[in-house]
Amino acid sequence: MRKFIGMLTAVAALGLATAASAETTLRVSNWLPPSHPIVKDILTPWGEQVAKATDGRVKVEIMAAPIGKPPAQFDLIRSGAADVGYGVHGYTPGRFKLTPLVEGPFLSDSAEALSVAYWKVQEAMLSKADEHEGVKLLTVFTHGPGGIYTTTKKVASVDDLAGLKMRIGGGIVAEIASRLGMVGVQAPSPQVYEILANGVADGILFPPESVPFFRIDEVIRNGVSVPGGLYNTSFFVVMNRGAWDKLSDEDKAAIDGVSGEAMARMAGQAWDAADAAGIKVMEEKGVAQTTADDAMTAAIAEKLAGVEKGFLDAASAAGIDGQAAIDMLKAEIAAAK
C-alpha cells in the first residue's frame, strides 16, 4: 500500500512539474519609462491579454532596465537577448524601405485609423517583402500626427521654417524637414530636453503626446499642427522566432488573436488619448498652439510633392504594387472615419 501511495505521489509530482514547465514567461525588452504610453497603455495591457487568452500558460514580463539602445532592439530580439521588443523602424535608416508608406504628410488625424490601416496593408501586401525576416512580427503601428514645436520663433508659414535647427526622429521625416528648409538635428527622445534647453536645436518635430512627456513643454513656447499630420513614425513589435516556435499551436493562435490588428488598434487608441492629454497640458503651460492655415498647408504640400517616390521605388524593387498599397492605406483610413 505504501508503495502504491508512493507511486501516486510521484505521478502527482510529475504532473505538477509538467504543468509548471508548460508555463512560459516572455521577457519584453524595454527602453522607455514605465509611464510612457507604449509601456503603460500598449505593452502592459497586451501582456494581460496574452495571459488571459492563454489561460495563464503564457505570461509577459516587461523588463525594468534596457538591454540595448533603441536602434539595436530588432537585432536584440532576433538574437534572443529578450523574447519580445519594440522599436522605431526609422532608427536604422535604409533597413526598412517600405515603412515610409505611413510616415508621410496629410494621412490622418487619428493614430488609431492609421495604425489599423497600416496593419491591414502590412498583412495584405508589405509582408511579401519579408522586411521583418528572422522574427515573428506581432504588430505595426504609428504615433499620432506629428507637428512643429519651437522654443522662441513663431511659425506661421513655410518661410518661417527656413534655417531652423529641428530635432528629428528617424524615417522619412528627415527628408520632409530638409524639403521644408529645416536643418535636421539627430538625437534620441530622452535627450530632447537637453538639446532644446541648451539651444542646440530651435525646436522639434513631435506628436503632441511627447511634448509634455519629455518635459519640453517647459522650453517649447509655440506649436503648429498640420491637418492630417506633417509626418508619422512607424513602430514595430516583434518576438524572437525561437521563443515563438516553442509555443503550442493553441497559444500561438491565442497570441495572434490579441496581436496584429487588435494590438494596432489598441496602440492607436492609446496614442490618440495621449495626444489629447498632451494638448491639454500644453494649454495649461501656456504653449501657443495653432493649426496651419490653408496657405501654409498648400505650401507644405507643394514642397513635399513626390515625397512618396522612395516608397514607390522600394515597393517596385520588392515586387509590390506601391500605388495599390497607398490606395489601400487611404481607403482603410477613410473607412475608419
N, C-alpha and C positions, 0 to 999 in steps of 0.2 A: 504493500500500500504506500509506504514511504517512497519507494522507487517510482510508483505511478504519479504521486503528487509532485515529486521532483521533476519528472518529465513534463508535467503540465506547467510547472513554474518556469522551466527552461523555454518551453514553447511560447508562453506568455511573454517572457522577457525578450525572446527573439522577435515576437510581433511588435512589441513596443519599440525595440531598436530599429526595426524596419520602418515603422511609422515615423520615427524621429528622423531617420536618414532620408525619408521621402520629402521632408520639408526643405525648401530651398530659400536662401536669402540672397537677393540681388542687391549688390552694393552699387550705389549711384555716385559717380564722381561729381563733385560739386565745387564750383569756383565762385559762387555768388553768396552774399549773406543770406541767412535763413529767412529774412523778412522780404527778400526780393520776390516779385510775383511769380517768376519762373519756379522758385523753390516752394514758396508758401501756397500759391494758388494753382500750380500746374503739377509739379512732381509729387508733392505731398498727397494731394487728393488722388492722383493717379495711382500711387502706391497703395493707398487704402482700397481703391477699386480693384487692383490686382489681387490683393489679399482676399477680398470678398468674392471675386469671380472664381478664384481657385479654391475656395473653402479653406483658406489658411495654408494651403500647401506651398504657396509662393509668397514670400514677404519681401518688402522693399525697404532697404536701409539707405538713407541719404547720408553720405559721409560728411563729417564735421570740418574736415580740412582738405584743401585742394591737393590733388596728386600731380598736378602739372598746370602749365599756363593755358589760357583759353584756346590758343591756336593748336595746341597739342592734343586736344580732347578726342578727336576722331581716332587718331592713331593709338592713343592710350587704350581706348575701348577695344579697338581691333586686336591689339596685342594681349588683352586680358588683364591689364592693370586694374581694371574695375569691370563690373558687369554691364552697367548702363551709364551713358553720359549724354551730354547735350553741348551744343556749341553753335557758333555763327559760321555759316558757310564761307562768308567773305573774309574771315580771319586768315584764310590760306589762299591768297589771290591766285587765280588761274587754275585751281584744282577742280572746283565745281563750276563747270562752264554753263550750266543750264539754269542756275538759280536767279540770274538777272531777269528771268521771266516775271518774278514778283517783286523785284527791287526798284522798278521804275516809277515814274510820277503818275499822278492822277488816277490810280487804280481803285481806291476805295477809302471811305472814311471809317470803315469798320474792320478791325483786325479779325473779328470772327468770320465775316463774309469772305475776306481774302484768304484766311488760313484754311477754311474748309474747301474753298475753290482750289487752292494750291494743292491740297492733298489729293483731291479728285483728279487733277491734271497729272500729278506725280504718278499716281497709281495707273492711270489710263494710258499715259504717253511717255513721260520722262523716265519711268523705270526701265525702259528699253535700253537706255544708255548705261545703266548699272553704275552710276557715279558713286553709289554707296557700297561698292564692292567690298566684301570681306566682313560685313556686319549685317545685323538684322535692323532694317530701318523701321523704327516704331512710329514715327510721325515727322511731319514738317509743319512749320507754322511761321507767321510773321508777327512783328510787333505792330503797334498802331502807326498811323500816318506820321511820317517824320516832318518836323517843322524847323524853322530858323530861329535861333536864340542868340542874342548878342548882349555883351556886357554894357556897352555905352551907346554905340551908334544905333539910331533908329533906322529900320529898313522899310521903305515904302515902295521901292521899285527895284528892278534888276540892276540898274546903275548903282544903287546903294551897296550892292554886294561886291563890286569890283575891288579887288585887293584885300578883302577881309581875310584874315587868317582864321580858319574854322576847323575845329576838331571834327574829324570824320571817322566813321567806323569802316567796316570792310564792305566789299561788293561794289556794285555799280555806282554807289554814292560818290566815289572818288571822281568818276567821270562827270557826274552831274555837277559836283562842286566846281570842277575845272571849267566846264562849259559855261557856267554862270559867273565866271570871273573870280571865284574864291580861291584862296591858297589853302590846300589841304594840310592839316596837321594830324599826324597819326599818333594815337595814344589809346591805351586800353581804358575802358569805362571807369575803373576805380581811380584813375589819375586825372580825371577831367576837372575836378575842383581845383587841384593844384595848378594846372596849366592856365585855367581861366583867371584864378585869383592872382597869379603872378604875371599876367599879361602875355604869356606865351602865345595864347590864342585870343582872338577878339570875340569869339562866340563858338557855337556848336550846332551841329545838325543832330537832332534828338527827337524822340517821341515825347509827348507831354509827361508821361509817367516818370521818365528818367530824370527830369529836371529836379524835382524835389527829392527823389530817392537818393541821388548822388550829391545832395545839398547845394547844388549850384544855383538854386533859387536865391541863395544869399549873395551871389555875384552877378547873376543874369538880371537884366532890367527890362529887356524887350523880347517879345516873341511874335513870330508871324507864322500862322498856319496857312497851308496851301490846300485848296479843295481837292480831295482825293489823295492828299499826301504828296510832298516833294519827293519822297523816296520811301522805301521799306527795307527791312532787314530780314533775311531768310535764316531760320534756325532749323536744326535737326535734333532729334532724339534717337539714339541708336543703342543697340545691345550687342555684346560680344557674341559672335556666331557660335562659339563653343558652348557658352552658357545657354544659349537658345536651344541648341541641338540636344542638350541633356534633359530638357523638359519633356514631359509626356505630351502626346498629341492633344489630350484634353486640356492641359494647362496652356499649351501654345494657343489653342483656339480661344481660351478664356482671356488671355492677354491681348490677343488680336482684337477681341471684342471691345476692350476698353482703350485701345490704342488707335492708330490710324485716324479716321475721320472724327471719332469721338474725342480723342485727345487734342486734335487740331481745333475742334470747336471749343473745348474747354480752355485751351490756351488763348484763343482769340477773345473769348468772353472775359477771361481774366485780364487781358491787356486792355480791352475796351474800358473795363471798370477802373483799372489803374490809371488810365489816361484821364478819365473824368475826374478822378480824385486828384490827380496831378494838376489839372487846370484849376481846380478849386483852391488848392494850396497856393498856387502862383498868384491867384487873385488876392488871396489874403496877405501875401508877402509883397504886394504892390508891383508885381511884374506886369508891365503894359502888354496886353495881348491883342493882336489884330488878325484879320484874315486878308490875304492877298486879294486886291480888287481885280476887276476884270482886265484892266490894262496890264497889271503885273502878271496875272495868270497867263494872259496871252503871250507876253514877252518870254515867260519861262517856257511855255510850250514851243515857241519859235526856236529858242536856244537849244532845247532838248530834242528837237525833231530828229528822228532816226536813231535815238539812243538805244533802241531795241535791236539794232543791227548785229551787235555782238552776240546776243542770244540767238538770233536767226541763223547766223553763220555756224555757231556751235551746234545748234539743233540739226542743221543740214549735215554737218560732218558726222553726227551720231545717227543719221538715218531717220531723223524725226522731222515731221512737218511742223516747223516752228510757228508759222502763221496760224495753223489749225490749233496749236497749243494756246496761243494768245487769244484766239477767238473763243476757245472753250473756257479759258480762265474768265474772260469778261462776261460770257454768258452765265457762268455759275455765280459770279458776283452779282449780276443783275437779278438772277433768280432768287437770291437770298434776301433781297430788299422787300 
